[in-house]
Amino acid sequence: MFSKETNGLLHKSLGDQSLPLPLLVSQKSLRHDVDDLVAQLFSGLSLAVVADSNTEIALGAQVFRALKSRFDTRFVFLTPSPVADMPTAEWIARETSRCDALIAVGSGTINDLCKYVAFTAGKPYIVFPTAASMNGYLSANASLTVDGYKKTLPARMPQAVFCDLEVITAAPLRMSKSGLGDALARPTAQADWLMSHLVLGTAYDETPFRLLQEVEPVLFDSARGIAKRDAETIGLLMKMCLLSGLGMTLAGGSYPASQGEHMIAHAHEMLMARQPSAAESLPMLHGEEIGVTTLMMAQRQEMLLRQSPNLHPKAFPADTMKALFGDKTTKEAAEACRVKADRIKPAFKPDWNAVAQRLEPVMLSSKTILGILNAAEAPHLPEMLGWNDENVKAAVTYAPFLRDRFTFLDF
Ligand SMILES: [Zn+2]
C-alpha cells in the first residue's frame, strides 16, 4: 500500500531491527475478502472480534459474519463509548481468554485496548481500522488510563492492518480531522527532538521522517479534502497515520511524533482530571487537541528561535506540582526532571544560529499550520476545545516538569 521507495526504506529499517513488517492491505472495500485475508495469518485459530456499538455498525458485524462461517469466532461487544483504561482491558482479557487471537475493529480506544490485551496475553492480533483518527495502529505501545492518568504501556504491532477505505472515509468527520491534527505534530515534534539532540546531545534519528516525506506534503496541501470527505485525501491520511506509527516503532518510542505539543495536551488532561467541573465539558478527540497545541508550539518555537534564549537549570516546583497534579504524579515527575536537569549545565549557551539553521528546513511555519487546520475546518484555538486561559497557561508552564523530554517548553 506504500510506494516502492517507502517500502524499500521500511524493509531496510525494519530488517535492521529484525521487526517483521505487519501485513498491510488497503482496498476500496474489503467486503468479499475478510475471511480470506484473516485466514492467511490465523488459519485454524479461534478468534475474538472486539468492537463497540459504533464500530459494529461500521464494519464489526460484517467482519464477524465473514469470520464465523470459517473460524471458531466470538463477538466481544464493548459498552458504548468505551474508555481505554485498565478495568476495560482486564474485562476484554477475561472475555477473550479462550480465544487464540484478537480481531480489533475500531480506532484509537479499541486499538489501544486490543493491542495491550494481546501483548499481555501473548496472543496475536489484527486490526480493521474504522477511522484515520490517530497514528497508533502501527506503534508498539498502547496508551491506557491507569489510576486516572494516561500511561504509555508496552505493546506490540499487529500481525496485519486491513483497511477498508469506504469505511474509513465514512467515519465521522471529526475523527478524520483528529487524524490530521495528530499528523500535524510532525514538524513541531521533529523540531523539539532535533533541538534536544543539537543542544543536549540526546539521540535522534531521521528515518521516521523519511518515511513520511512523500505523503506528508501532498496530504497537507489537500487538507480541504478532509472537510469534504474526499476519499483520496482520507486514504492519504490513513497512510500518514500508519507511517507515523511505524516511525515511532522504528525510533523505539514516540519521539518522532510526540514532543512539546503532546506534553501540553497531556498536562491539560491531567489538570482537568483533578477539576470536578471538567467532567461536564465536551470530550475532545486526541488529534483535535494536538492540532491546537501544535499551533501553540509552532508559534513558541518560532519566537524562541528569534530570541536565542539562554538556558538555565530550573528548580523543580514541587509544591505547585503537588497542588496541580497530586502527590503520585509529582513524585514520578520529579525523577524524570532530575534526569533532564542533570544534562543542563549552568549558564549553558547553545549556538542558536547553528541550531536555527538545522531546524528551519524541518519546521512548518505557524501560518502554514493554521492554514492547514483552517482548510480542514479543524479547531485551532484552545477556546474551541473549551479550554480556559488559566488551565492553558498552567499546562504550558508545568508540562516540561512532567516528562524527561527536553523541548522548547524548557525555555
Ligand atoms: Zn498523538
Boltz pocket constraint, residues with backbone or C-beta under 6 A from the ligand:
constraints:
  - pocket:
      binder: B
      contacts: [[A, 135], [A, 182], [A, 257], [A, 258], [A, 262], [A, 286], [A, 290]]
      max_distance: 6.0
